[in-house]
Amino acid sequence: MAILAILVSIILMAGAIVGTLFASGFFEKKDKQAVDEKVAAAGGDSQGGGSKDGQGSGAPAAKASAPAVAPVPMATPSMAKFEVRYVELEKDLLANLTGSKKVMQVKVAIMTRYDDRVIANIKKHEFALRSVAMDVMRQIRAEDIDAADFRKRLAEKIRDEMNSTLQKLEDFGGIEEIVFTNFIVQ
């Protein structure tokens, strides 16, 4: 009885496999010419990318019956989306230095190579960006200013904080560089 049950289940599985292959069109006769045309339209060859001699050299097989199709050059991407763009915050940023009576006043321009959405987000959230920049400036000590790379490190900290703020508000930062157009410490 167990042997009969196993035999019936094997026959049912085989029937299911054959039925699936039949329903998917596996047993239908394929038109070789139609397949060749579709492959040629897709830019390949029907020989599997190898040569007719079966060596698989990687060079496309030559076809006497198929017309030669010249490669179509792809359009060059618009350079406008890679254009460097600057947006200057309208007012100067002013902050007291930590542990000193000195004041730092800077004018900031923000550089991006992304599209207009980044510029729009900068303008939209200018108050929040000014606030985080002043928070960074407020943490500077008078002795930090004497370092050779002080302005570069300050610009990087401000950029990182501004990007973090834009990331929270708009899910994308996009600020690549901070440029100081005015820098005064008194």
Solvent accessible surface area in square Angstrom, and as a share of the most:
residue,aa,sasa,rsa
1,M,192,0.86
2,A,72,0.55
3,I,142,0.72
4,L,103,0.51
5,A,63,0.49
6,I,104,0.53
7,L,94,0.47
8,V,74,0.42
9,S,46,0.30
10,I,91,0.46
11,I,107,0.54
12,L,124,0.62
13,M,118,0.52
14,A,50,0.39
15,G,44,0.42
16,A,63,0.49
17,I,107,0.55
18,V,84,0.48
19,G,37,0.35
20,T,90,0.52
21,L,62,0.31
22,F,149,0.62
23,A,89,0.69
24,S,86,0.55
25,G,14,0.14
26,F,126,0.52
27,F,113,0.47
28,E,123,0.55
29,K,197,0.84
30,K,130,0.55
31,D,90,0.47
32,K,132,0.56
33,Q,124,0.55
34,A,39,0.30
35,V,66,0.38
36,D,36,0.18
37,E,104,0.46
38,K,151,0.64
39,V,39,0.23
40,A,38,0.29
41,A,91,0.71
42,A,89,0.69
43,G,69,0.67
44,G,47,0.45
45,D,23,0.12
46,S,38,0.25
47,Q,82,0.36
48,G,77,0.74
49,G,36,0.35
50,G,10,0.09
51,S,30,0.19
52,K,137,0.58
53,D,98,0.51
54,G,66,0.64
55,Q,139,0.62
56,G,52,0.50
57,S,82,0.53
58,G,58,0.56
59,A,54,0.42
60,P,108,0.68
61,A,12,0.09
62,A,89,0.69
63,K,60,0.25
64,A,115,0.89
65,S,111,0.72
66,A,35,0.27
67,P,113,0.71
68,A,108,0.84
69,V,113,0.65
70,A,78,0.61
71,P,128,0.80
72,V,128,0.74
73,P,117,0.74
74,M,180,0.80
75,A,98,0.76
76,T,114,0.66
77,P,76,0.48
78,S,69,0.45
79,M,131,0.59
80,A,67,0.52
81,K,108,0.46
82,F,100,0.42
83,E,94,0.42
84,V,58,0.33
85,R,81,0.30
86,Y,126,0.48
87,V,17,0.10
88,E,84,0.38
89,L,2,0.01
90,E,139,0.62
91,K,138,0.58
92,D,45,0.23
93,L,0,0.00
94,L,101,0.50
95,A,11,0.09
96,N,100,0.51
97,L,4,0.02
98,T,69,0.40
99,G,87,0.84
100,S,37,0.24
101,K,202,0.86
102,K,92,0.39
103,V,48,0.28
104,M,0,0.00
105,Q,57,0.25
106,V,0,0.00
107,K,39,0.17
108,V,0,0.00
109,A,7,0.05
110,I,0,0.00
111,M,12,0.05
112,T,0,0.00
113,R,106,0.39
114,Y,101,0.38
115,D,54,0.28
116,D,86,0.44
117,R,175,0.64
118,V,3,0.01
119,I,23,0.12
120,A,56,0.43
121,N,23,0.12
122,I,1,0.00
123,K,129,0.54
124,K,137,0.58
125,H,30,0.13
126,E,31,0.14
127,F,178,0.74
128,A,35,0.27
129,L,0,0.00
130,R,36,0.13
131,S,52,0.34
132,V,30,0.17
133,A,0,0.00
134,M,64,0.28
135,D,61,0.32
136,V,12,0.07
137,M,0,0.00
138,R,130,0.48
139,Q,117,0.52
140,I,10,0.05
141,R,116,0.42
142,A,28,0.22
143,E,111,0.50
144,D,35,0.18
145,I,42,0.21
146,D,127,0.66
147,A,41,0.32
148,A,118,0.92
149,D,67,0.35
150,F,8,0.03
151,R,117,0.43
152,K,135,0.57
153,R,90,0.33
154,L,2,0.01
155,A,13,0.10
156,E,65,0.29
157,K,97,0.41
158,I,0,0.00
159,R,66,0.24
160,D,73,0.38
161,E,79,0.35
162,M,0,0.00
163,N,35,0.18
164,S,48,0.31
165,T,18,0.10
166,L,0,0.00
167,Q,95,0.42
168,K,163,0.69
169,L,88,0.44
170,E,51,0.23
171,D,116,0.60
172,F,91,0.38
173,G,6,0.06
174,G,10,0.10
175,I,5,0.03
176,E,54,0.24
177,E,81,0.36
178,I,9,0.04
179,V,50,0.29
180,F,22,0.09
181,T,76,0.44
182,N,56,0.29
183,F,45,0.19
184,I,62,0.32
185,V,46,0.27
186,Q,148,0.66
